């Protein structure tokens, strides 16, 4: 048991996701009993066991799905009749709680200028793990961006292929020109990042997209990009632009619409009267 807890701690320290599967109820003849545990990693590897066989294989599949969705789940199995679809013949019943242990959401900021610096500060305050990348060593430093958790310094073609981009990594390009975006985006578009934003005007993004399409990047991949990045706030300062970007990221992450929440008071009062409240 202690070895599994050490593995959990190690995964947390390394910002690696893992699912903890625990038997919380067992009745009758079963291979493992309450408190038996197993860890499932995103590549399907496991540590520990909750009984083996078909039942464990099903739990592994459920755990992988839980890691993708980010939500815990409770699964129940009757181990009686494989002909009826049961995963065993022991005769008992088991319930397993599957808890995905996920690293904090990460923002990868590519471009460490004024907006990148402001974005790193705000993202850190909001609880994100912050990675910053730039090909200019003088900007990619703790002195310039003290809120960053890590730095990827060097040409994008060298440092970005090894970047830890996963389903909880939000990527924002706060770069200095569109030729740099043309170099960077092909390195990002095939990753599982749920958000890819690119700073700049509509014209800059159209020029970038045109060049990338001519280079063979499929339109459906380019459609993943949000540019101009952020929600429309008419922002001007780096700090205001950072708010606009993080507001959009939070909306994507939480399933928000980005629309104002204020009531149309006249309409709301009319509906209140009509329903007899």
Beta strands, then each sheet from edge to edge (+ up, - down):
strand 1: 18-27
strand 2: 37-41
strand 3: 46-48
strand 4: 73-78
strand 5: 93-101
strand 6: 106-110
strand 7: 129-134
strand 8: 150-153
strand 9: 169-173
strand 10: 195-198
strand 11: 225-226
sheet 1: 3+ 2- 1+ 5- 4+
sheet 2: 8+ 7+ 6+ 9+ 10+ 11+
end
